[in-house]
Amino acid sequence: MAVRTVQRSNAEHSGADVIESLSIQHVPFAERHGRLWKQGPFWFQGNFQPFTLSLGFIGPGLGLSVGWTVLASALGLAVGTFFMAFHASQGPQLGLPQMIQSRGQFGYRGVIVPLAATLFTFVGFNVVDTIIIGNGLNAVFGWDVTAVGIGITVIAVVLAVYGHDWLHRAFQVLFWCSAPCWLLLSTGILTGRVTGTADAAADAGGFTLVAFMVQFTAAAGYNISYAPYVSDYSRYLPRDTPTPRIVASVFGGAAGSPMWLIPIGAWMAATLGVSDPLAGTLEAGDQVVGGLGAVLTLLSVLALVATMGLNAYSGMLTVLTGIDSVRPLRPGRRARVLTVCGLAVVWCGVGLGVSADFSTALGNALLLMLYLLIPWTAVNLVDYFFVRRGHYAITHLLRPDGIYGAWAWRGLLAYGVGLLLMAPFMVVGPFTGPVAEALGGIDVAFVVGLSVSGVLYYGLTRGMDLSAEEPAVAASERELAEQEPAPADTGPAPADTGPTVDGFPAVDR
């Protein structure tokens, strides 16, 4: 692709109104047009939708009071978002999609192992979203489920095809439209304008440790499941983006909206006795102001459709990464469009071809996929922050003969052992691990996966001679610099500035 000659600044991308050209390639430094302040609203809106609201139904459904549900959710979100947000710093530094970077820990072909889990998660979420939206709009407005499913799929495909910039734009517009309406609803709930037939349950609920831990795990897992996405949407930021600032921005956005909506969902379940997030939104909103419920319902659906576009976009990057790991390719727009459309056929067909009851079974499958992602996130973060400390030969991550090898045994072993030791602690569907059963059904598998895989990988890498990678890292930086166009009016390109001691260059190249 021809790289545009532009000032190396945070200026708005001149090509943001066309279909994105890049996919799994490195984003040239001259193309880094992202804005740090947009990350917070982007991830806030990513969780500002009915799926998040429905998480609040879990605690009351298990007999947990609204107060205990809110506390368990807040603690779970704090833990899950902590790990998720740190992945955001990898995007600006490496300029690569999240799963391409994982070749540094798993190898050029070994990365296929975690890719399988991420792809199932992306497609699975879109199947669940199709079911939620189709059945919800059918119950609320009487709309045809098939027509709704096809319509929202088309919108999600268009967003994913146009790519990174259009996804950011859509989320920004929805953020500014949705936030005032949810604020109005929240004010109505707090001032007592919304009442229901189950008022007593909101205050009378109880506490059980099992229910508390189920709610905690659901909240923690919700944002951990975003970990494979994060760098996909921060890789256009300048390379000198401060790590603390981007981590704080992503953490605040991704945790902020669930901490707002999950309590509302818990209150709806306990007070209104609803089991459908769209129906609850319609009923509560109309009690505050006539018509507010319908507006909130439609905005919620649009937010969920935009999130489906997010899943489709990252799913496309995952598929192309997998293909490239077997047979190197240089994907362009055509490959991106065909991949997104292929994924759409799968999720729409499954979503329309199953009953609403299937969402429970699929939810269990998604929980299983979450188990598969947890050891990956531990290995990835430990390698990035504690082993290689941001020093990667970026061009070698894109080469089958690179220094990271085809199958990186340390990462694969740490991943496999972590996953194996999680099994006794799992509670998913009809399966309850022996340790979880001894704990009364409490699921702490994700804690085991994070700690075992992270510690084991760190131990296995202690004997690595990382100095042997330094020539490749330096050569990679020179190669990337040579690929950059000279600025139009600032003289020759600056001299090579490879990664500094802490892994973060002093300037944006």
PyMOL commands that set and color helices and strands:
alter all, ss='L'
color gray80, all
select helices_A, chain A and resi 29-31+36-46+50-55+58-61+66-94+98-101+103-106+112-141+145-162+164-190+199-204+209-224+230-233+243-272+277-288+292-326+333-353+358-387+394-398+409-425+434-438+445-460+466-482
alter helices_A, ss='H'
color red, helices_A
select strands_A, chain A and resi 427-428+431-432
alter strands_A, ss='S'
color yellow, strands_A
deselect
rebuild
show_as cartoon
